[in-house]
Amino acid sequence: MNELHLFSMVSTGVAGLVIALGTMLPAIAMGRAIASALEALARQPEAEKTITRTLFIGLAMIESLAIYCLVIALIVLFRNPLLEYFLK
């Protein structure tokens, strides 16, 4: 097995790990945020608009982390800048 094959295998493994962690951890954070928002709504129903607005902004920020992980994994898989080093 030459260096190019080893590098490709490691890159694929790292991309899989990035996707796994990049979806699992934001999903846990989203669940905790929603649970906290529901708890806050149960305590203060009059603050529903403020809590809901803040919740949706927070969920969008958390979801953007998962999208960034997807983009990085796709770059590593399909357009790896370090691959040019091995092709020389």
C-alpha positions in Angstrom: 0.0 0.0 0.0 1.5 3.3 -1.1 1.2 6.7 0.7 -1.6 7.9 -1.6 -3.9 5.0 -0.7 -3.1 5.3 3.0 -3.8 9.1 2.9 -7.1 8.5 1.1 -8.2 5.9 3.6 -7.3 8.2 6.5 -9.1 11.1 4.9 -12.2 9.0 4.4 -12.1 7.9 8.0 -11.7 11.4 9.3 -14.6 12.6 7.1 -16.8 9.9 8.5 -15.8 10.9 12.1 -16.5 14.6 11.3 -20.0 13.8 9.9 -20.8 11.5 12.9 -19.7 14.0 15.5 -21.0 17.0 13.5 -24.5 15.6 13.5 -24.6 14.0 16.9 -23.4 16.9 19.0 -25.6 19.6 17.5 -28.6 17.2 17.8 -27.9 16.9 21.5 -27.5 20.6 21.8 -30.8 21.2 19.9 -32.7 18.8 22.2 -31.3 20.5 25.3 -32.2 24.0 23.9 -35.8 22.9 23.1 -36.2 21.3 26.5 -35.0 24.5 28.2 -37.3 26.6 26.1 -40.3 24.5 27.0 -39.4 24.7 30.7 -39.1 28.5 30.4 -42.4 28.7 28.7 -44.0 26.6 31.4 -42.7 29.0 34.0 -43.4 32.3 32.2 -46.1 31.9 29.5 -46.3 35.6 29.1 -42.7 35.7 27.6 -43.6 33.3 24.8 -42.6 35.6 21.9 -39.2 36.5 23.4 -38.4 32.9 24.3 -39.6 31.5 20.9 -37.6 34.2 19.0 -34.5 33.4 21.0 -35.0 29.7 20.6 -35.2 29.9 16.8 -32.1 32.1 16.6 -30.2 29.6 18.8 -31.4 26.6 16.8 -30.3 28.3 13.6 -26.8 28.8 15.0 -26.6 25.2 16.2 -27.7 23.9 12.8 -25.1 26.0 11.1 -22.4 24.1 13.0 -23.7 20.8 11.5 -23.7 22.4 8.0 -20.1 23.6 8.5 -19.1 20.0 9.5 -20.8 18.7 6.3 -18.9 21.2 4.1 -15.6 20.4 5.7 -16.2 16.7 5.3 -17.1 17.1 1.6 -13.9 19.2 1.0 -11.8 16.5 2.7 -13.4 13.8 0.6 -13.6 15.4 -2.9 -11.2 18.4 -3.0 -8.5 17.7 -0.5 -5.8 20.4 -0.8 -3.2 18.0 0.7 -3.7 15.5 -2.0 -1.6 17.6 -4.4 1.4 16.9 -2.2 1.1 13.1 -2.8 0.5 13.5 -6.5 3.8 15.2 -7.1 
